[in-house]
């Protein structure tokens, strides 16, 4: 039977300390080899927390599955921000454009429940609300309504889902 270890690690900077080392050590595999492979696979997500799954088979071979970072982390990276607003209702820290939101939606495609790019972009905008990020210069919820009204159909129709 395979053992599965799931963790959230910094992209490209995983280390043998907690949470990985203590979880992998008892499984009898080369922890350094696992960490090196994780860092190689997550280097594109440098500076973001990345969900990973290490599947260890009975013969001590391992396989690593890398998920996509949380939507909020992708929004922060896209806008070049360190963190969201501490007071989301009153203080806005950034402005996301529809093309940026659709780029994030495509990155998260496998993890989303949306069937269309339009719906996926609305999901991304939903993550903007508690972070204090506006969309196209308006509150993210207003932007979602604008998408429903078809104001961004030209941009969203031109991109593939």
C-alpha positions in Angstrom: 0.0 0.0 0.0 1.3 3.5 -0.9 1.8 6.2 1.7 0.8 9.7 0.8 2.2 12.8 2.4 0.5 16.1 1.6 2.0 19.5 2.4 2.1 23.2 1.5 5.7 24.1 0.6 7.4 27.3 -0.6 8.0 27.1 -4.3 11.5 26.0 -5.2 12.6 26.3 -1.5 11.3 23.2 0.2 13.6 21.9 3.0 13.9 18.7 5.1 12.5 20.5 8.1 8.9 20.4 9.1 6.4 19.6 7.6 8.2 17.3 5.1 11.2 15.8 7.0 9.2 14.4 10.0 6.6 13.0 7.6 9.0 11.4 5.1 11.6 10.2 7.5 9.7 7.2 9.0 8.8 6.0 5.4 12.5 5.0 4.8 13.1 7.0 1.7 15.9 9.4 0.8 14.5 12.7 2.1 17.1 14.7 0.3 16.2 13.2 -3.1 12.5 13.9 -2.5 13.3 17.5 -1.5 15.5 18.1 -4.5 12.8 16.7 -6.8 10.1 18.9 -5.2 12.3 22.0 -5.5 12.9 21.2 -9.2 9.2 20.8 -9.9 8.1 23.9 -8.0 10.8 26.4 -9.1 8.3 28.2 -11.3 6.2 29.1 -8.3 9.1 30.8 -6.5 7.8 32.9 -3.5 4.4 31.2 -3.4 3.1 28.4 -1.2 2.5 25.3 -3.4 0.4 22.2 -2.5 2.4 19.0 -3.1 1.7 15.3 -2.7 4.4 12.7 -2.2 3.2 9.2 -3.0 5.6 6.5 -1.6 5.2 3.0 -2.9 6.0 -0.2 -0.9 9.2 -0.6 -2.9 10.4 2.8 -1.6 9.9 4.6 -5.0 8.2 7.9 -4.9 6.1 10.1 -7.1 5.5 13.8 -6.6 2.3 15.6 -7.7 2.4 19.4 -7.7 -0.9 21.3 -7.4 -1.4 25.0 -8.2 -1.0 27.6 -5.6 -4.1 29.1 -4.0 -5.9 31.7 -6.1 -5.0 34.5 -3.6 -1.3 33.7 -4.0 -1.6 33.9 -7.8 -3.4 37.3 -7.6 -0.7 38.7 -5.2 2.1 37.5 -7.6 0.3 38.9 -10.7 -0.1 42.3 -8.9 3.4 42.2 -7.4 2.0 42.6 -3.8 3.3 41.1 -0.6 -0.1 40.6 1.0 -3.7 41.6 0.7 -5.4 44.5 2.5 -5.9 44.2 6.3 -9.2 46.1 5.9 -10.7 44.8 2.7 -13.9 46.8 3.0 -12.1 50.1 3.2 -8.5 49.8 2.0 -7.8 48.6 -1.6 -4.3 47.5 -2.4 -4.3 46.7 -6.1 -6.3 46.5 -9.3 -6.7 43.3 -11.4 -7.5 43.5 -15.1 -9.7 41.1 -16.9 -6.8 39.7 -18.9 -4.8 39.1 -15.7 -7.9 37.4 -14.1 -8.3 35.1 -17.2 -4.6 34.2 -17.0 -5.0 33.2 -13.4 -8.2 31.3 -14.3 -6.4 29.3 -16.9 -3.6 28.4 -14.4 -6.3 27.1 -12.0 -8.4 25.4 -14.6 -8.0 21.9 -13.3 -9.0 23.0 -9.7 -12.0 25.1 -10.7 -15.6 24.1 -11.0 -16.3 26.5 -13.8 -17.3 25.3 -17.3 -16.5 28.5 -19.1 -13.8 31.1 -19.0 -16.4 33.7 -18.0 -17.4 31.7 -14.9 -13.8 31.0 -14.0 -12.8 34.7 -14.2 -15.8 35.4 -11.9 -14.4 32.8 -9.4 -11.0 34.6 -9.5 -12.7 37.9 -8.9 -14.5 36.4 -5.9 -11.1 35.8 -4.3 -10.3 39.5 -4.8 -13.1 40.6 -2.5 -11.6 39.6 0.9 -8.1 40.7 -0.3 -9.0 44.3 -0.9 -8.3 44.1 -4.7 -10.4 45.9 -7.2 -11.0 44.7 -10.7 -10.9 47.0 -13.7 -11.1 49.9 -11.4 -14.3 48.8 -9.7 -15.2 46.7 -6.7 -14.8 43.0 -7.6 -18.5 42.2 -7.1 -19.5 45.1 -9.4 -17.0 43.7 -12.0 -18.7 40.3 -11.7 -22.0 41.9 -12.5 -20.4 43.7 -15.5 -19.2 40.3 -16.8 -22.8 39.0 -16.4 -24.0 42.0 -18.4 -21.6 41.2 -21.2 -19.3 44.3 -20.8 -16.1 42.2 -21.2 -17.4 39.6 -23.7 -15.0 40.9 -26.4 -12.0 40.2 -24.1 -13.2 36.9 -22.7 -14.5 35.6 -26.1 -11.1 36.1 -27.7 -9.4 33.9 -25.2 -9.6 30.1 -25.2 -10.8 28.1 -22.2 
